[in-house]
């Protein structure tokens, strides 16, 4: 009996030990790290009735997927064509989607349910793109197709994710007002295909949008359109649509505000020519007004800020576009700190140029006695300043800079005074004069295949930003001297109206954007090199 008790104790001890070990093992378990991220959209396994069914009489459709899924924005993403007064009802049941048709179907009609971006998986929201369910209540499915490509108008590159849609010509008045029922999206090559269409005449559009509502209703969106209606009586391919941003028809002030330093900022919805600002309050004296390069932004500094409210008129060519009212609280205080931007390239002055400093505030004076130009810590005296813009903001520093010397420019505290009496805190800048051997020269020998046309030749940097543009109405040599080493590109605009400006398109007036052509070579400029490139502008642009 004693032996049995001992055995029982040992069994209890063994069981207890195993339990402790099991608890410790569970406590140290970690969440599995898993494999690669799921990037696959749900796949359709089965459709009942089958997709592309004819003589359709069902009231319900069942679509089975290979994984759990969800519907996003079903009321905006999913469209049925022809449209129905009573839209279908969509229900998710496990891994299946049940569609219940609530409206009466027309006889001998092909219907398309386009799911847009509605169907995604649960975990990663991978979208099932360009999925449609098609059926016909008659013996045949409409089978015509429109296909093509969507490009950016400014570089002719394909655009992924544009919404391409069509309206039958008799319903084109819905453009910009209602969502189209017939649509698709472009793939990574900008290619699109709209299938299962009937014989009809269509207007074709493409849209790069922000809201995802498939309605062209924002000046920030880009639009493309086929100039002439397409009469579809056979499959039509190679449609090219070029996206562009329209210039808004009506002028509008997008933003107006008084900044923390007292500056007034006005932002417009479009550029204006020959802008002017007129204050309707006669107490405003000698304001300083600065317009951006294309005059879509205006900065205003008032010498005294004492108003409760202020009215001003914005004009183009002396014609008033809008009247603006600004209000402020008399208790508002403005804090100012004088700052400079400069035209140095990596801390160096480009050969053949001057050192220029751009202030954030209009300046009243610079006290030279509180400014130093130091060479190897030795102060120099043979320097001077010029304020070279009408708004008293750009300062040119005159000094005989020399290569292989290191300079320090120091504005001691209180050296600079702005128009409000603000003094600067100490500002210092390290400077070198770059060597001419670090730069190259580029000459473009430009011929025109069509000598009757005018063009605009643009030199682009590696980021495809326009560095310089030159109107061209004859075969010419274009020289770009002392440019930094790097990669450059050439873009040519077909200036059809000969106004020496790039003109975008306009849907209402059926105007396409001016065509562009990009020279297919990358132009590499190396230090101390001269490069000449022969370019022939083709007769026809893509």
Residue pairs with C-beta under 8 A, 6 or more apart in sequence:
37 124
38 121
38 123
38 124
38 126
39 124
39 126
40 121
40 126
41 119
41 120
41 121
41 126
41 127
41 128
41 129
42 65
42 66
42 67
42 69
42 119
42 120
42 121
42 126
42 128
43 65
43 66
43 67
43 128
44 63
44 64
44 65
44 128
44 131
45 64
45 65
45 66
46 62
46 63
46 64
47 61
47 62
47 63
47 64
47 133
48 61
48 62
48 63
48 64
49 56
49 58
49 61
49 135
51 133
51 134
51 135
52 134
52 135
52 141
53 135
53 136
54 135
54 136
54 138
54 139
54 140
54 141
55 136
55 137
55 138
55 139
56 105
56 111
56 135
56 136
56 137
57 137
58 101
59 100
59 101
60 98
60 99
60 100
60 101
61 98
61 99
61 101
61 113
61 133
61 135
62 96
62 97
62 98
62 99
63 96
63 97
63 99
63 133
64 95
64 96
65 95
65 96
65 97
65 119
66 95
67 95
67 121
67 122
68 94
68 95
68 121
68 122
69 92
69 95
69 97
69 119
69 120
69 121
69 122
69 128
70 92
70 119
70 120
70 121
70 122
71 77
71 78
71 90
71 92
71 97
71 118
71 119
72 117
72 118
72 119
72 120
72 125
73 117
73 118
73 212
74 90
74 118
76 116
76 179
76 212
76 213
76 214
77 115
77 116
77 117
77 118
77 212
78 90
78 113
78 114
78 115
78 116
78 118
79 113
79 114
79 116
79 179
79 180
79 181
79 182
79 183
80 87
80 88
80 111
80 112
80 113
80 114
80 181
81 111
81 112
81 114
81 181
81 182
82 106
82 109
82 111
82 181
83 181
84 101
84 102
84 103
85 103
86 102
86 103
87 102
87 103
88 99
88 100
88 101
88 102
88 103
88 113
89 99
89 100
89 102
90 97
90 98
90 99
91 97
91 98
91 100
92 98
97 119
99 113
99 133
105 111
105 137
106 137
107 137
107 138
108 136
108 137
108 138
108 139
109 136
109 137
109 138
110 134
110 135
110 136
110 138
110 140
110 141
110 142
110 196
110 198
111 134
111 135
111 136
111 137
112 132
112 133
112 134
112 181
112 182
112 196
113 132
113 133
113 134
114 131
114 132
114 181
114 182
114 183
114 184
115 128
115 131
115 132
115 133
116 183
116 185
116 214
117 127
117 129
117 185
117 212
119 127
119 128
119 131
120 126
120 127
120 128
129 185
130 184
130 185
132 195
132 196
134 141
134 195
134 196
135 141
136 142
141 196
142 196
142 197
142 198
143 195
143 196
144 196
144 197
144 198
144 199
144 232
144 233
144 234
144 235
144 236
145 193
145 194
145 195
145 196
145 197
145 235
145 236
145 237
146 166
146 193
146 194
146 197
146 202
146 204
146 230
146 232
146 235
146 236
146 237
146 239
147 191
147 192
147 193
147 194
147 235
147 236
147 237
147 238
147 239
148 191
148 192
148 237
148 238
148 239
148 240
148 241
149 158
149 186
149 189
149 190
149 191
149 192
149 238
149 239
149 240
149 241
150 158
150 159
150 162
150 164
150 186
150 190
150 192
150 206
150 224
150 241
150 242
150 243
151 157
151 158
151 159
151 190
151 240
151 241
151 242
151 243
152 158
152 159
152 242
152 243
153 224
153 242
153 243
153 244
153 504
153 505
153 513
153 516
154 244
154 516
155 464
155 491
155 516
155 518
156 242
156 516
156 517
156 518
156 542
157 190
158 186
158 188
158 189
158 190
158 191
159 186
159 190
159 206
159 208
159 243
160 186
160 187
160 188
160 189
160 190
161 185
161 186
161 208
162 185
162 186
162 190
162 192
162 206
162 207
162 208
162 224
162 241
162 243
163 183
163 184
163 185
163 206
163 207
163 208
163 209
163 214
164 183
164 184
164 185
164 186
164 192
164 194
164 204
164 205
164 206
164 207
164 241
165 180
165 182
165 183
165 184
165 204
165 205
165 206
165 207
165 214
166 180
166 182
166 183
166 194
166 197
166 202
166 203
166 204
166 205
167 174
167 175
167 180
167 182
167 202
167 203
167 205
168 200
168 201
168 202
169 200
169 201
169 202
169 203
169 229
172 203
174 180
175 203
175 205
175 216
175 507
176 215
176 216
176 217
177 215
178 215
179 213
179 214
179 215
180 205
180 214
182 194
182 197
183 194
183 214
184 192
184 193
184 194
185 192
186 192
186 206
192 206
197 232
199 232
199 233
200 231
200 232
201 229
201 230
201 231
201 232
202 229
202 230
202 232
203 225
203 226
203 229
203 230
204 225
204 226
204 230
204 239
204 241
205 216
205 223
205 224
205 225
205 226
205 241
206 223
206 224
206 225
206 241
206 243
207 214
207 216
207 221
207 222
207 223
207 224
208 221
208 222
208 223
208 243
209 215
209 216
209 218
209 221
210 218
210 220
210 221
211 217
211 218
216 223
216 507
219 245
219 246
219 248
219 269
220 245
221 245
222 243
222 244
222 245
223 243
223 244
223 245
223 246
223 505
223 507
224 241
224 242
224 243
224 244
225 241
225 507
226 239
226 241
227 510
227 512
230 236
230 239
240 542
242 505
242 512
242 513
244 504
244 505
244 512
244 513
245 504
246 504
246 505
246 506
246 507
247 270
247 271
247 504
247 506
248 269
248 270
249 508
251 268
251 269
251 270
251 272
251 314
251 316
251 321
251 322
252 268
252 269
252 322
253 266
253 267
253 268
253 269
253 314
253 322
253 324
254 267
254 268
254 269
255 265
255 266
255 267
256 264
256 265
256 266
256 267
256 324
256 326
257 264
257 265
258 264
258 265
258 326
258 328
258 332
259 265
260 334
260 335
261 334
261 335
261 336
261 337
261 360
261 361
262 301
262 302
262 305
262 334
262 336
262 420
263 299
263 300
263 301
263 361
264 299
264 300
264 301
264 302
264 326
265 297
265 298
265 299
265 300
266 297
266 298
266 299
266 300
266 314
266 324
267 296
267 297
268 295
268 296
268 297
268 298
268 314
269 296
270 296
271 294
271 295
271 296
272 295
272 296
272 314
272 316
272 321
273 295
273 316
273 317
274 316
274 317
274 318
275 291
275 295
275 298
275 314
275 315
275 316
276 314
276 315
276 316
276 318
277 287
277 289
277 298
277 300
277 312
277 313
277 314
277 315
278 312
278 313
278 315
279 287
279 310
279 311
279 312
280 311
280 312
280 313
280 323
281 307
281 310
281 311
283 307
284 302
284 310
285 303
285 304
286 303
287 300
287 301
287 302
287 303
288 300
288 301
288 303
288 362
288 391
288 392
288 419
289 298
289 299
289 300
289 391
290 298
290 299
290 300
290 391
290 393
291 297
291 298
292 298
298 314
301 361
301 362
301 419
303 419
303 420
305 328
305 334
306 330
307 326
307 328
308 327
308 328
308 330
309 325
309 326
309 327
309 328
310 325
310 326
310 327
310 328
311 323
311 324
311 325
311 326
312 323
312 324
312 326
313 320
313 322
313 323
313 324
314 320
314 321
314 322
314 323
314 324
315 321
336 361
336 418
336 420
336 422
337 422
337 425
338 359
338 360
338 361
338 363
338 416
338 418
338 422
338 423
338 424
338 425
338 427
339 359
339 360
339 427
340 357
340 358
340 359
340 360
340 395
340 427
340 429
341 357
341 358
341 360
342 355
342 356
342 357
342 358
342 429
343 350
343 353
343 355
343 356
343 358
344 355
344 429
344 431
345 434
345 484
347 430
347 431
347 432
348 431
348 432
348 433
348 434
349 355
349 401
349 431
349 432
349 433
349 434
350 434
350 439
350 482
351 433
351 434
351 435
351 436
351 439
351 482
352 436
352 482
354 396
354 397
354 398
355 396
355 397
355 399
355 401
355 409
355 431
356 388
356 394
356 395
356 396
356 397
357 394
357 395
357 396
357 397
358 393
358 394
358 395
359 393
359 394
359 395
359 416
359 418
360 393
361 393
361 418
361 419
361 420
361 422
362 391
362 392
362 393
362 418
362 419
363 387
363 392
363 393
363 395
363 416
363 417
363 418
363 419
364 392
364 417
364 418
364 419
364 421
365 416
365 417
366 385
366 395
366 411
366 415
366 416
366 417
367 414
367 415
367 416
367 417
368 384
368 385
370 411
370 412
370 413
370 414
370 415
371 383
371 385
371 409
371 410
371 411
371 412
371 415
372 379
372 380
372 408
372 409
372 410
372 412
373 379
373 380
373 383
373 397
373 399
373 407
373 408
373 409
373 410
374 380
374 407
374 408
374 409
374 410
375 405
375 406
375 407
376 405
376 406
380 399
382 399
382 400
383 397
383 398
383 399
384 397
384 398
384 399
385 395
385 396
385 397
385 398
386 395
386 396
386 398
387 393
387 394
387 395
387 396
388 394
388 395
388 396
392 419
397 409
399 407
401 407
401 431
401 433
402 433
403 432
403 433
403 434
403 435
404 435
405 432
405 433
406 430
406 431
406 432
407 430
407 431
407 432
408 428
408 429
408 430
408 431
409 428
409 429
409 431
410 426
410 427
410 428
410 429
411 424
411 426
411 427
411 428
412 426
413 423
413 424
413 425
413 426
414 423
414 424
415 424
416 423
416 424
416 427
417 423
436 482
436 528
437 527
437 528
438 484
438 485
438 527
438 528
439 482
439 483
439 484
439 485
439 527
439 528
440 483
440 485
440 525
440 526
440 527
440 528
440 529
440 530
440 531
441 479
441 480
441 481
441 482
441 483
441 529
441 530
441 531
442 459
442 479
442 480
442 483
442 488
442 523
442 525
442 530
442 531
442 532
442 533
443 477
443 478
443 479
443 480
443 530
443 531
443 532
443 533
444 457
444 477
444 478
444 479
444 480
444 490
444 532
444 533
444 535
445 477
445 532
445 533
445 534
445 535
446 457
446 472
446 475
446 476
446 477
446 478
446 535
446 536
446 537
447 475
447 534
447 535
447 536
447 537
448 455
448 472
448 474
448 475
448 536
448 537
449 536
449 537
449 538
449 539
450 537
450 539
451 474
451 475
453 494
453 495
453 496
454 471
454 472
454 473
454 495
454 496
454 498
454 500
455 471
455 472
455 473
455 492
455 493
455 494
455 495
455 537
456 469
456 470
456 471
456 472
456 492
456 493
456 495
456 500
456 501
456 502
457 469
457 470
457 472
457 478
457 490
457 491
457 492
458 466
458 468
458 469
458 470
458 490
458 491
458 492
458 493
459 466
459 467
459 468
459 469
459 480
459 488
459 489
459 490
460 466
460 467
460 488
460 489
460 490
460 491
461 467
461 486
461 487
461 488
461 489
462 486
462 487
462 488
464 489
466 491
467 480
467 483
467 488
468 480
470 476
470 478
471 495
471 500
473 498
483 525
484 525
485 525
485 526
485 527
486 524
486 525
487 522
487 523
487 524
487 525
488 522
488 523
488 524
488 525
489 518
489 519
489 522
489 523
490 518
490 519
490 523
490 533
490 535
491 516
491 517
491 518
491 519
492 516
492 517
492 518
492 519
492 537
493 502
493 514
493 515
493 516
494 514
494 515
494 516
494 517
494 541
495 501
495 502
495 514
496 503
496 514
497 503
502 514
502 516
503 511
503 513
503 514
504 513
504 514
505 511
505 512
505 513
515 541
515 542
516 541
517 537
517 538
517 541
517 542
519 535
521 533
523 531
523 533
525 531
